[in-house]
Amino acid sequence: MKDLVSKVLKGDPHSIARLITLAENNDPVATSAMKDIHPHTGSAHVIGITGVMGSGKSTLICELTRLFRKQGKTVGIIAIDPTSPFSGGALLGDRVRMTELAMDDGVFIRSMGTHGMLGGLTSAVYDVVEILDASGKDVVIVETVGVGQAEVDVIKIADTTLVIVVPGLGDSIQTLKAGIMEIADIYVVNKADRPGVEQTVAEVESLVDISCSGKEKKIPVLSTVAKQNKGIDELLKEIDKHKKHLEKTKEFEKQRRLRYEAELVEIIRKRLMNFIFDESTFKDKIESLINQISKKQVDPYTAAEEILGKILK
């Protein structure tokens, strides 16, 4: 295990991939390794990218990564895809789209399924961000599933959050504003070569004016055509500007604290769930209680209180 941690800290891609797999599988070796890795984290700039499906997030990430590489920065990409609730499988199509980048030694790409986790992320994402950070990656990009309003968890892990919007999705801004439109540090109107881009930009800017009323810093709204590499330079400048703002105002510390809080809660949740559902004593009791709930002999709240009562004892 010490040898694995040592290789990860040196940036060995095979060791990074192996440790990520162990973390995804909740392997005890990963738990031990993460304890050794944590002191070496905190240097990477974590960028979260979210938005509706089909907004061109993967293409945008490819172009941003190319520019980061031109600056001499190493990049880790975590692309999260939805896991089927029926088969348990995930398409992991982002890896296919990023084949060209995968040939670059300075880029590490990992596609992951959500495994039933809500919020557009997967429970192992905190570990994966720390692994890539400790391995020496200058930038870690986290791409969420792309399902819409519920994808707000990315704000808990990212230093800088980009929300991608595209024209031509009907009343898309109205749909999005109650959820992910409220978490952006930068708004990106991608596929700006489509009809209706002016209206979409105007709608986003209108929302920004309302949400930033009275604030010193206004959230930028940029237009890009990622497929044609248009507007990507300007976007990178805004990302760098936001990073400098975080450093100047000491918001970095607040963001990291938020991430560690979310990570701690997730570890406790995972351990507690494993304890309840893996322990044979609880497993049998849960089966019994589910049967009683089905027969209306007990209600779900009383059943939950009984299980929690046993844990607290």
MILOMAR-188090 format. One line per 10 residues: for each residue x, y, z of C-alpha. Coordinates in nm, 4 decimals, padded with zeros to 6 digits. Layout:
# MILOMAR-188090
X,Y,Z  ... .
END
This chain:
# MILOMAR-188090
00.0000,00.0000,00.0000  00.2863,00.2387,00.0861  00.4384,00.1612,-00.2549  00.1045,00.2443,-00.4236  00.0784,00.5781,-00.2401  00.4404,00.6607,-00.3291  00.3755,00.5948,-00.6986  00.0532,00.8012,-00.6942  00.2421,01.0954,-00.5406  00.4956,01.0654,-00.8237 .
00.2111,01.0850,-01.0792  00.2275,00.7267,-01.2083  -00.0923,00.6877,-01.4196  -00.1310,00.3118,-01.3590  -00.1113,00.3600,-00.9820  -00.3544,00.6537,-00.9990  -00.6019,00.4401,-01.1963  -00.5625,00.1490,-00.9552  -00.6209,00.3617,-00.6451  -00.9269,00.5249,-00.8034 .
-01.0715,00.1795,-00.8760  -01.0079,00.0746,-00.5155  -01.1791,00.3937,-00.3937  -01.4799,00.3308,-00.6192  -01.5079,-00.0230,-00.4787  -01.4832,00.0970,-00.1165  -01.1760,-00.1212,-00.0692  -01.0109,-00.0932,00.2772  -00.6740,-00.0451,00.1013  -00.8108,00.2776,-00.0518 .
-00.9254,00.4014,00.2901  -00.5768,00.3510,00.4304  -00.4150,00.5113,00.1233  -00.6424,00.8186,00.1396  -00.5240,00.8841,00.4957  -00.1642,00.9039,00.3675  -00.2586,01.1060,00.0600  -00.4612,01.3822,00.2301  -00.1597,01.5840,00.3600  -00.0358,01.6150,-00.0007 .
-00.3590,01.7732,-00.1335  -00.4778,02.1320,-00.1724  -00.2712,02.2595,-00.4658  -00.4963,02.1824,-00.7642  -00.7538,02.4270,-00.8989  -01.0790,02.2285,-00.9125  -01.3177,02.3388,-01.1888  -01.6749,02.2072,-01.1946  -01.8616,02.2041,-01.5261  -02.2355,02.1444,-01.5306 .
-02.5339,02.2051,-01.7578  -02.8042,02.0238,-01.9489  -02.7284,01.7222,-02.1684  -02.6218,01.8196,-02.5171  -02.4795,02.1561,-02.4122  -02.1311,02.0561,-02.5326  -01.9625,02.0160,-02.1939  -01.7199,01.7458,-02.3127  -01.6120,01.9454,-02.6197  -01.5633,02.2550,-02.4040 .
-01.3497,02.0539,-02.1593  -01.1345,01.9241,-02.4473  -01.0648,02.2759,-02.5722  -00.9979,02.4140,-02.2243  -00.7595,02.1248,-02.1528  -00.5641,02.1959,-02.4719  -00.5136,02.5564,-02.3575  -00.4115,02.4485,-02.0071  -00.1558,02.2124,-02.1634  -00.0193,02.4966,-02.3779 .
00.0398,02.6825,-02.0503  00.2373,02.3805,-01.9283  -00.0262,02.2756,-01.6741  -00.1188,01.9128,-01.6096  -00.4897,01.8262,-01.6051  -00.7054,01.5602,-01.4437  -01.0567,01.5092,-01.5849  -01.3386,01.3341,-01.3988  -01.6308,01.2734,-01.6343  -01.9419,01.1441,-01.4583 .
-02.2083,00.9544,-01.6503  -02.5502,00.8347,-01.5315  -02.5714,00.4781,-01.4036  -02.8729,00.2767,-01.5149  -03.1066,00.2030,-01.2215  -03.1965,-00.1243,-01.3964  -02.8709,-00.2767,-01.5226  -02.6311,-00.0854,-01.2971  -02.4175,-00.0040,-01.6018  -02.3016,00.3336,-01.7318 .
-02.2230,00.4424,-02.0891  -01.9048,00.6328,-01.9936  -01.9167,00.7984,-02.3349  -01.7043,01.0982,-02.2371  -01.3902,00.8825,-02.2509  -01.4714,00.8088,-02.6174  -01.5048,01.1800,-02.6968  -01.1730,01.2606,-02.5277  -00.9621,00.9929,-02.7011  -00.7188,01.2505,-02.8414 .
-00.6480,01.3949,-02.4956  -00.5961,01.0463,-02.3509  -00.2755,01.0174,-02.5556  -00.1253,01.3146,-02.3673  00.0914,01.2138,-02.0675  -00.0027,01.5402,-01.8963  -00.3732,01.4546,-01.8981  -00.5466,01.1878,-01.6905  -00.9105,01.1073,-01.7732  -01.1439,00.8990,-01.5615 .
-01.5081,00.8278,-01.6474  -01.7303,00.7246,-01.3583  -02.0930,00.6235,-01.3088  -02.3175,00.7948,-01.0512  -02.4148,00.4594,-00.8898  -02.7487,00.6005,-00.7786  -02.6050,00.9191,-00.6264  -02.8168,01.2310,-00.6829  -02.6819,01.5802,-00.7525  -02.4893,01.4948,-01.0706 .
-02.1893,01.3437,-00.8896  -02.0759,01.0064,-00.7530  -01.9852,00.9357,-00.3911  -01.6232,00.8471,-00.4809  -01.5632,01.1820,-00.6523  -01.4151,01.3400,-00.3369  -01.1501,01.0664,-00.3205  -01.0771,01.0928,-00.6925  -01.0289,01.4713,-00.6720  -00.7842,01.4226,-00.3826 .
-00.5977,01.1450,-00.5676  -00.5530,01.3599,-00.8805  -00.4603,01.6613,-00.6671  -00.1972,01.4641,-00.4718  -00.0598,01.3152,-00.7941  00.0498,01.6646,-00.8999  -00.2275,01.7707,-01.1381  -00.2435,02.1508,-01.1592  -00.6071,02.1518,-01.2685  -00.8832,01.9003,-01.1926 .
-01.1990,01.9293,-01.4037  -01.5193,01.7629,-01.2810  -01.7933,01.7204,-01.5408  -02.1354,01.6376,-01.3959  -02.3954,01.4046,-01.5462  -02.5957,01.6676,-01.7325  -02.9499,01.6152,-01.6126  -03.0632,01.9647,-01.5191  -03.1891,02.1343,-01.2051  -03.0677,01.8890,-00.9413 .
-02.6998,01.9171,-01.0330  -02.6005,02.1516,-00.7546  -02.3623,01.9245,-00.5590  -02.0721,02.0272,-00.7837  -02.0521,02.3563,-00.5909  -01.9447,02.1543,-00.2844  -01.6345,02.0235,-00.4588  -01.5331,02.2880,-00.7148  -01.3339,02.6064,-00.6574  -01.4741,02.7498,-00.9805 .
-01.8122,02.6395,-01.1218  -01.9109,02.6839,-01.4864  -02.2756,02.6518,-01.5880  -02.3197,02.5770,-01.9585  -02.6351,02.6920,-02.1386  -02.7272,02.6543,-02.5067  -02.9753,02.8417,-02.7234  -03.2710,02.6641,-02.8801  -03.3942,02.4603,-02.5821  -03.7237,02.6441,-02.5467 .
-03.7782,02.7984,-02.2056  -03.4474,02.6548,-02.0812  -03.3482,02.9469,-01.8617  -03.6802,02.9335,-01.6766  -03.6256,02.5629,-01.6173  -03.2675,02.6026,-01.5002  -03.2800,02.9163,-01.2886  -03.4356,02.7462,-00.9843  -03.1422,02.5044,-00.9638  -02.8048,02.5119,-01.1334 .
-02.8400,02.8723,-01.2531  -02.7845,02.9791,-00.8934  -02.4453,02.8140,-00.8442  -02.2355,02.9563,-01.1290  -01.9140,03.1526,-01.0962  -01.9110,03.1841,-01.4769  -02.1982,03.1365,-01.7213  -02.1134,03.0001,-02.0646  -02.3573,03.0179,-02.3545  -02.2119,02.7456,-02.5769 .
-02.3047,02.6659,-02.9388  -02.3328,03.0407,-02.9918  -02.3531,02.9882,-03.3683  -02.7119,02.8694,-03.3233  -03.0161,03.0932,-03.3849  -03.1516,03.2649,-03.0746  -02.8144,03.3100,-02.9042  -02.8759,03.6825,-02.8439  -03.2007,03.6078,-02.6595  -03.0341,03.3366,-02.4476 .
-02.7437,03.5670,-02.3532  -02.9914,03.8454,-02.2678  -03.1949,03.6084,-02.0460  -02.8859,03.4900,-01.8594  -02.7578,03.8457,-01.8158  -03.0995,03.9469,-01.6841  -03.0816,03.6705,-01.4239  -02.7275,03.7778,-01.3349  -02.8416,04.1391,-01.2843  -03.1118,04.0204,-01.0443 .
-02.8910,03.7771,-00.8501  -02.5898,04.0123,-00.8334  -02.7871,04.3219,-00.7339  -02.5894,04.5089,-00.4679  -02.2845,04.2836,-00.5003  -01.9383,04.4132,-00.5906  -01.8566,04.1321,-00.8345  -02.0886,04.0541,-01.1248  -02.0915,03.6994,-01.2615  -01.9520,03.6993,-01.6186 .
-02.1562,03.5676,-01.9115  -01.9503,03.4417,-02.2071  -02.0428,03.3062,-02.5507  -01.8472,03.0155,-02.7007  -01.8537,02.7770,-02.9939  -01.6418,02.4976,-02.8495  -01.6411,02.2901,-03.1687  -01.4770,02.5780,-03.3542  -01.2569,02.6805,-03.0582  -01.4255,03.0227,-03.0461 .
-01.4366,03.2121,-02.7164  -01.2269,02.9521,-02.5301  -00.9328,03.1924,-02.4765  -01.1684,03.4455,-02.3164  -01.3201,03.1720,-02.1007  -00.9764,03.0647,-01.9771  -00.8974,03.4261,-01.8856  -01.2168,03.4438,-01.6790  -01.1310,03.1167,-01.5037  -00.7841,03.2523,-01.4161 .
-00.9423,03.5793,-01.3040  -01.1812,03.3915,-01.0750  -00.8949,03.1900,-00.9282  -00.7043,03.5114,-00.8496  -01.0205,03.6550,-00.6921  -01.0493,03.3463,-00.4685  -00.6845,03.3827,-00.3623  -00.7133,03.7578,-00.3006  -01.0346,03.7369,-00.0950  -00.9311,03.4129,00.0801 .
-01.2467,03.2465,-00.0556  -01.0295,02.9437,-00.1384  -01.0258,02.8493,00.2310  -01.4071,02.8739,00.2471  -01.4468,02.6580,-00.0642  -01.2089,02.3937,00.0705  -01.3893,02.3907,00.4055  -01.7189,02.3361,00.2224  -01.5624,02.0463,00.0292  -01.4201,01.8800,00.3397 .
-01.7542,01.9167,00.5178  -01.9356,01.7493,00.2269  -01.6684,01.4778,00.2102  -01.6917,01.4080,00.5848  -02.0716,01.3819,00.5687  -02.0463,01.1483,00.2687  -01.7931,00.9193,00.4431  -02.0159,00.8997,00.7523  -02.3246,00.8343,00.5362  -02.1483,00.5607,00.3413 .
-02.0084,00.3923,00.6534  -02.3455,00.4082,00.8278  -02.5304,00.2635,00.5265  -02.2746,-00.0160,00.4914  -02.3008,-00.0918,00.8626  -02.6812,-00.1138,00.8513  -02.7174,-00.3099,00.5286  -02.4087,-00.5336,00.5461  -02.4309,-00.6478,00.9064  -02.6310,-00.9737,00.9147 .
-02.8150,-00.8718,01.2330  -02.9466,-00.5531,01.0774  -03.0028,-00.7156,00.7383  -03.2420,-00.9719,00.8859  -03.4139,-00.7044,01.0968  -03.4642,-00.4789,00.7932  -03.6171,-00.7654,00.5947  -03.8527,-00.8334,00.8843  -03.9489,-00.4658,00.9153  -04.0120,-00.4334,00.5400 .
-04.2512,-00.7302,00.5625  -04.4279,-00.5645,00.8576  -04.4536,-00.2327,00.6686  -04.6018,-00.4147,00.3672  -04.8652,-00.5771,00.5919  -04.9382,-00.2397,00.7595  -04.8303,-00.3820,01.0948  -04.5823,-00.0988,01.1392  -04.5178,00.2366,00.9657  -04.1813,00.3300,00.7999 .
-04.1005,00.5994,01.0579  -04.1404,00.3614,01.3541  -03.9317,00.1009,01.1677  -03.6545,00.3574,01.1034  -03.6582,00.4656,01.4685  -03.6175,00.1023,01.5741  -03.3102,00.0540,01.3517  -03.1528,00.3861,01.4583  -03.2262,00.3035,01.8205  -03.0265,-00.0191,01.7888 .
-02.7323,00.1684,01.6311  -02.7296,00.4336,01.9048  -02.7173,00.1595,02.1693 .
END
